């Protein structure tokens, strides 16, 4: 694959700040003609760096919480394909990741509440049966940072992931969200045709969902591996620590350009985040710095290599 240049990475950063109607902004910041910007976007899609354009939802406004299920599964060649097909087909799965480390699968689910999540766990473990060796659940709250990609060149300038009340939505709103999840670059007219509506109605509804927090931001879904990075999931279990220290850790993680997702965990004092680096040396330098700053508060640290993103859909079919 031809190596990406600095302007490619800057373009990814600009698109991640808001991809709809970003052409003029990108042209101005990169000092390139709009046709050159379009060419670069087309090239990034052809290379697989940009998988598609989607949006980051406000799950609270959709009446959902997000939960993580970590699985250790005994699988052989004879049942691997069956397991993969089942996990990728989970209707409420936002993401399914294949890992190396203590756990070998991670599933992010959008559920109504803890009871709903427990029911989904029961379905999954019942299907997998004796293949499940162990599992762990993580409920996320108090977000530090939620972004679709890391920041390659620009400093992070996103807003805090604020919670809002549940939005009022009907079947048409949910259908529009389903289309935007697959391709948020669709025009209002194209969405109108697919939903038997009008462009004005689609525009109004998307605007309303943005104001209610159901839609946080339009973004590209970036394949970090194709961009030359290795992705890691890191779980920290913390010792008894002051709120001041927790706030300091949150600021530290949020400011790290290579982290795109960081949350405090519920049920136990801990933090979960995702980070991407080009080399093991860069990851090691980060972990050493993390220990140097917060080692007195970190009781346990799990570093999991993300080998494959088997499924990723901010608005899975089960929500439509």
C-alpha positions as CSV (number, residue, x, y, z in Angstrom):
1,X,0.0,0.0,0.0
2,X,1.3,3.5,-0.9
3,X,2.3,5.3,2.3
4,X,-0.1,8.0,3.4
5,X,1.3,11.5,3.6
6,X,0.7,14.2,6.2
7,X,-2.2,15.8,4.3
8,X,-3.9,12.4,4.2
9,X,-3.7,12.1,8.0
10,X,-4.8,15.8,8.5
11,X,-7.8,15.1,6.2
12,X,-8.8,12.1,8.4
13,X,-8.6,14.4,11.4
14,X,-10.7,17.1,9.8
15,X,-13.3,14.5,8.7
16,X,-13.4,13.0,12.2
17,X,-14.4,16.5,13.5
18,X,-17.5,16.3,11.4
19,X,-17.6,14.6,8.0
20,X,-20.9,16.0,6.5
21,X,-20.2,19.3,4.8
22,X,-16.5,19.1,5.6
23,X,-15.3,19.7,2.0
24,X,-15.0,23.5,2.3
25,X,-13.3,23.3,5.7
26,X,-10.8,20.7,4.5
27,X,-10.0,22.7,1.4
28,X,-9.3,25.8,3.4
29,X,-7.2,24.1,6.1
30,X,-5.2,21.9,3.7
31,X,-5.0,24.7,1.0
32,X,-6.1,22.2,-1.7
33,X,-8.8,22.5,-4.3
34,X,-12.1,20.8,-3.5
35,X,-11.5,18.3,-6.3
36,X,-8.1,17.4,-4.7
37,X,-9.9,16.7,-1.4
38,X,-12.5,14.6,-3.2
39,X,-9.7,12.6,-4.9
40,X,-8.0,12.0,-1.6
41,X,-11.2,10.8,0.1
42,X,-11.8,8.5,-2.9
43,X,-8.3,7.2,-2.6
44,X,-8.5,6.6,1.1
45,X,-11.7,4.6,0.6
46,X,-10.1,2.6,-2.2
47,X,-7.2,1.8,0.1
48,X,-9.6,0.7,2.8
49,X,-8.4,3.3,5.3
50,X,-11.9,4.8,5.3
51,X,-14.3,1.9,5.5
52,X,-17.4,4.0,5.3
53,X,-19.0,7.2,6.7
54,X,-21.3,6.9,9.7
55,X,-22.2,8.9,12.8
56,X,-21.6,8.7,16.6
57,X,-24.9,8.3,18.4
58,X,-25.8,9.5,21.8
59,X,-26.9,6.2,23.2
60,X,-28.6,7.8,26.2
61,X,-30.8,9.8,23.9
62,X,-31.7,6.6,22.2
63,X,-32.7,5.0,25.5
64,X,-29.7,2.6,25.5
65,X,-26.6,1.9,27.5
66,X,-23.5,0.3,26.2
67,X,-22.0,-2.8,27.8
68,X,-19.0,-4.9,27.1
69,X,-18.7,-8.7,27.2
70,X,-15.2,-10.2,27.2
71,X,-15.0,-13.9,26.3
72,X,-12.4,-16.6,26.5
73,X,-13.6,-19.3,24.1
74,X,-12.1,-22.7,23.2
75,X,-12.5,-22.9,19.5
76,X,-11.1,-25.2,16.8
77,X,-11.2,-25.2,13.1
78,X,-14.4,-27.1,13.1
79,X,-16.4,-24.5,15.0
80,X,-14.5,-21.2,14.4
81,X,-16.6,-20.3,11.3
82,X,-19.8,-21.0,13.1
83,X,-18.8,-18.9,16.1
84,X,-17.7,-16.0,14.0
85,X,-20.9,-16.0,11.9
86,X,-23.0,-16.0,15.1
87,X,-21.1,-13.2,16.8
88,X,-21.1,-11.0,13.7
89,X,-24.8,-11.6,13.4
90,X,-25.7,-10.4,16.9
91,X,-28.4,-7.8,16.2
92,X,-27.5,-5.5,19.2
93,X,-23.7,-5.8,18.7
94,X,-22.1,-2.4,18.0
95,X,-18.7,-4.0,17.8
96,X,-17.2,-7.5,17.7
97,X,-13.4,-7.7,18.1
98,X,-11.0,-10.7,18.0
99,X,-8.3,-10.2,20.6
100,X,-5.0,-11.7,21.8
101,X,-4.3,-11.7,25.5
102,X,-6.3,-12.7,28.6
103,X,-9.6,-12.6,26.5
104,X,-10.0,-13.6,22.8
105,X,-13.3,-11.9,22.0
106,X,-14.8,-8.6,23.0
107,X,-18.4,-7.7,22.2
108,X,-20.0,-4.2,22.7
109,X,-23.8,-4.3,23.0
110,X,-26.4,-1.6,23.1
111,X,-29.1,-2.7,25.7
112,X,-32.0,-1.1,27.5
113,X,-30.5,-1.8,31.0
114,X,-28.5,-4.3,33.0
115,X,-31.4,-6.8,33.0
116,X,-31.6,-6.7,29.2
117,X,-27.8,-7.1,29.0
118,X,-27.9,-10.1,31.3
119,X,-30.6,-11.7,29.0
120,X,-28.3,-11.1,26.0
121,X,-25.4,-12.7,27.8
122,X,-27.6,-15.7,28.6
123,X,-28.4,-16.1,24.9
124,X,-24.8,-15.8,23.8
125,X,-23.4,-18.2,26.4
126,X,-26.3,-20.7,25.8
127,X,-25.5,-20.7,22.1
128,X,-21.7,-21.1,22.6
129,X,-22.2,-23.7,25.3
130,X,-19.1,-25.6,26.5
131,X,-16.9,-23.5,24.1
132,X,-17.1,-20.6,26.7
133,X,-14.2,-21.0,29.2
134,X,-14.8,-17.7,31.0
135,X,-16.3,-14.3,30.5
136,X,-16.3,-10.8,32.1
137,X,-18.7,-8.0,31.8
138,X,-18.0,-4.2,31.9
139,X,-20.5,-1.4,32.1
140,X,-19.2,2.0,31.0
141,X,-20.1,5.3,32.5
142,X,-18.5,8.7,33.1
143,X,-16.9,9.1,29.6
144,X,-13.6,10.8,29.1
145,X,-13.4,10.6,25.4
146,X,-15.5,9.0,22.6
147,X,-14.3,9.4,19.0
148,X,-14.4,7.3,15.8
149,X,-10.6,7.4,15.3
150,X,-7.4,8.6,16.9
151,X,-6.0,12.1,16.2
152,X,-3.2,11.6,13.7
153,X,-1.8,15.1,13.4
154,X,-4.2,17.5,15.1
155,X,-4.6,18.0,18.9
156,X,-7.9,16.7,20.3
157,X,-10.5,19.4,20.3
158,X,-13.7,17.4,20.8
159,X,-16.5,18.2,23.2
160,X,-17.2,16.1,26.3
161,X,-19.6,13.3,25.7
162,X,-22.5,14.9,27.5
163,X,-25.6,12.9,28.4
164,X,-29.1,14.2,27.4
165,X,-32.6,13.0,28.1
166,X,-34.2,10.3,25.9
167,X,-35.1,11.7,22.5
168,X,-38.6,11.3,21.1
169,X,-38.3,9.2,17.9
170,X,-40.5,7.4,15.6
171,X,-40.1,4.6,13.0
172,X,-39.0,7.0,10.3
173,X,-36.3,8.5,12.5
174,X,-34.9,5.1,13.3
175,X,-34.9,4.2,9.6
176,X,-33.0,7.4,8.8
177,X,-30.5,6.5,11.5
178,X,-30.0,3.1,10.0
179,X,-29.2,4.6,6.6
180,X,-26.9,7.1,8.1
181,X,-25.1,4.4,10.0
182,X,-24.3,2.6,6.7
183,X,-23.5,5.8,4.8
184,X,-23.7,9.2,6.4
185,X,-22.6,10.8,3.1
186,X,-26.0,10.2,1.6
187,X,-27.8,13.4,0.5
188,X,-31.1,14.4,1.9
189,X,-32.7,13.6,-1.4
190,X,-31.2,10.1,-1.5
191,X,-32.4,9.4,2.1
192,X,-35.8,10.7,1.2
193,X,-36.1,8.2,-1.8
194,X,-35.1,5.3,0.4
195,X,-37.6,6.3,3.2
196,X,-40.5,7.4,1.0
197,X,-40.2,10.9,2.5
198,X,-39.1,14.3,1.3
199,X,-35.7,16.0,1.5
200,X,-37.1,18.8,3.7
201,X,-38.6,16.3,6.1
202,X,-35.2,14.3,6.2
203,X,-33.3,17.6,6.8
204,X,-35.6,18.6,9.7
205,X,-35.5,15.2,11.3
206,X,-31.7,14.9,11.1
207,X,-31.4,18.5,12.6
208,X,-33.8,17.5,15.4
209,X,-31.9,14.3,16.2
210,X,-28.7,16.4,16.3
211,X,-30.3,18.8,18.8
212,X,-31.6,16.0,20.9
213,X,-28.3,14.3,21.2
214,X,-29.3,11.2,19.2
215,X,-26.7,12.1,16.6
216,X,-23.5,13.5,18.1
217,X,-21.2,13.7,15.1
218,X,-20.9,12.5,11.5
219,X,-17.6,10.7,11.1
220,X,-15.5,8.4,8.9
221,X,-15.0,4.8,10.1
222,X,-11.2,4.5,9.9
223,X,-9.4,1.1,9.6
224,X,-6.4,1.9,11.8
225,X,-4.5,-1.2,10.6
226,X,-4.7,0.1,7.0
227,X,-3.4,3.4,8.3
228,X,-0.3,1.7,9.7
229,X,-1.3,1.4,13.4
230,X,-1.9,-1.5,15.8
231,X,-5.0,-1.1,18.0
232,X,-5.1,-2.2,21.7
233,X,-7.8,-2.4,24.4
234,X,-6.5,-1.6,27.8
235,X,-8.3,-2.3,31.1
236,X,-7.1,-0.7,34.3
237,X,-8.3,-1.8,37.8
238,X,-7.6,1.0,40.2
239,X,-6.8,1.0,43.9
240,X,-8.6,3.4,46.3
241,X,-7.9,6.7,44.7
242,X,-9.1,10.3,45.2
243,X,-11.5,12.1,42.8
244,X,-8.6,14.5,42.1
245,X,-6.4,11.6,40.9
246,X,-9.3,10.2,38.8
247,X,-9.9,13.6,37.2
248,X,-6.1,13.9,36.5
249,X,-6.1,10.4,34.9
250,X,-9.1,11.4,32.7
251,X,-7.4,14.6,31.5
252,X,-4.3,12.6,30.7
253,X,-6.1,10.0,28.7
254,X,-8.3,12.6,26.9
255,X,-5.2,14.6,25.9
256,X,-3.4,11.5,24.4
257,X,-3.7,11.8,20.6
258,X,-3.5,8.0,20.2
259,X,-6.5,7.3,22.4
260,X,-10.0,7.5,20.8
261,X,-12.2,5.9,23.5
262,X,-11.9,6.1,27.3
263,X,-14.4,5.5,30.0
264,X,-14.6,4.8,33.7
265,X,-16.2,1.5,34.5
266,X,-19.1,0.7,36.8
267,X,-19.2,-2.1,39.3
268,X,-15.5,-1.8,40.2
269,X,-13.1,1.1,40.3
270,X,-11.5,1.1,36.9
271,X,-10.9,2.6,33.4
272,X,-11.2,1.1,30.0
273,X,-9.7,2.7,26.9
274,X,-8.5,2.0,23.3
275,X,-5.2,3.2,22.0
276,X,-3.3,2.8,18.7
277,X,0.4,3.0,18.0
278,X,2.6,2.2,15.1
279,X,5.2,0.2,17.0
280,X,5.6,-1.8,20.2
281,X,8.2,0.7,21.3
282,X,5.7,3.5,21.2
283,X,3.2,1.4,23.1
284,X,5.9,0.5,25.7
285,X,6.8,4.2,26.1
286,X,3.2,5.1,26.7
287,X,2.6,2.3,29.3
288,X,5.9,3.3,31.1
289,X,4.7,6.9,31.2
290,X,1.3,5.8,32.5
291,X,2.8,3.8,35.2
292,X,5.2,6.6,36.1
293,X,2.3,9.1,36.6
294,X,-0.4,6.8,38.0
295,X,1.3,3.6,39.1
296,X,0.3,4.1,42.7
297,X,-3.3,4.0,41.7
298,X,-3.2,1.1,39.2
299,X,-3.8,-2.2,40.9
300,X,-4.0,-4.3,37.7
301,X,-3.4,-3.7,34.0
302,X,-4.6,-5.9,31.0
303,X,-3.3,-5.0,27.5
304,X,-5.2,-6.8,24.8
305,X,-4.2,-6.7,21.1
306,X,-7.1,-6.1,18.7
307,X,-6.3,-8.6,15.9
308,X,-9.5,-8.1,13.9
309,X,-12.6,-5.9,14.0
310,X,-15.1,-8.5,12.9
311,X,-18.1,-6.1,13.1
312,X,-18.5,-2.4,13.8
313,X,-21.8,-0.6,13.4
314,X,-22.6,2.4,15.6
315,X,-26.3,1.8,15.0
316,X,-26.8,-2.0,14.7
317,X,-29.8,-3.6,13.0
318,X,-31.4,-4.5,16.3
319,X,-31.9,-0.8,17.0
320,X,-33.7,-0.1,13.7
